Amino acid sequence: LYWAVLASVAPILSDMCEGDALTSSMLHRVLKRRKGLVRKTTMPSGEVFYDDDSISFYMMTEDQRSDYINWAFDTLSKWTKIPVADLTDARNSA
């Protein structure tokens, strides 16, 4: 369900953003960074690099994964102004 929701929301957010279109993978990385689920390294120059693969779903407990997914759906709902129930129901009926 998570990946299906990201796939349906990515084009909606792409229309709201400037720059290149979002993919579900890009949106996943944006959400993980926003939630702080990546390792971050700041170089002496001040440039910041992120290890987007540092934390994955299989490393989380079921409760942690559920909390993250609920938070992600809430965040996507706030960004798109689409209720969470509509985001998830549309995917269940597809």
N, C-alpha and C positions, 0 to 999 in steps of 0.2 A: 504494500500500500504506500509506503514511504516514497519509493522510487517512482511509482505511478503519479503520486501527487506532485513530486518535483517536476516530472516531465510535463504535467499539465500546467503548472504554475510558471515554469521558465519562460515560455513565450509571452505570458501576460506581463511578467516583470520586465522582460526585454523591451516591451513597448513603453514601459514607464521609465526606463533608464537611458542614459547616454552611452554610446560606444557599441561594442560588439554584442551580439545576441548572447544571452545566457543559455547554457545547456544544463541538463539536470546534474551533471557532474560538477560544473562550475558552481551551481547553486548549492550543492552539497558542501563544497569547500567553503563557500561564503558563510553558510550556517555554522559549520564546525569552527571556523575562526571566530565568529561572533560569540559563540558559546564558550570559547576558550579551550576547545578540544584539539588543539594542535600545539606542537612545540615551536617556539619562536627564538630565533637567533638574531641579535643585532651586531652587525659588523662594526669595526672601529670607525668606518666611514659614516655610520649612522644608518646604512641601508639595512632593511629588515628582511629576513628570509623565514619562511614558514615550512615546516615539515607536515604537510597535509595528511600524510599516511601514518603519522605517529600514534594515532588513536583510532581504532576501528571498532565496528559494532561487535565483532566476535570477542574483543577484549573487555567489553562491558558486561556487567551483570544484567539480568533481565530487567530489574528495576531501573538501572541507569539508562538502559536503552529505551525503555518506555518513557522515562522522564524526558530524555532528549527528544524523542519523536513528538511527544505532546508539546514540548517547548517549540520545536521546529514548526509544527502545524499552527500553533498560536502566532508565531512570528510571521509566517507566510500569510496568515489571515489578516494581521495588522497591516502588512505591506500592501496587500491587494484589496483590502476591504471586503473580502469574501469570507463569510462565516466558515469556521472549521468544518461544521457538519456538511456544508455544501462542497467544500474541497474534497472531503473523504467520501461522501455519498456519490458524487459524480464518478469516482473511480470504482466504487463497488458495483455500480450499475452498468459499467462499460463492458 
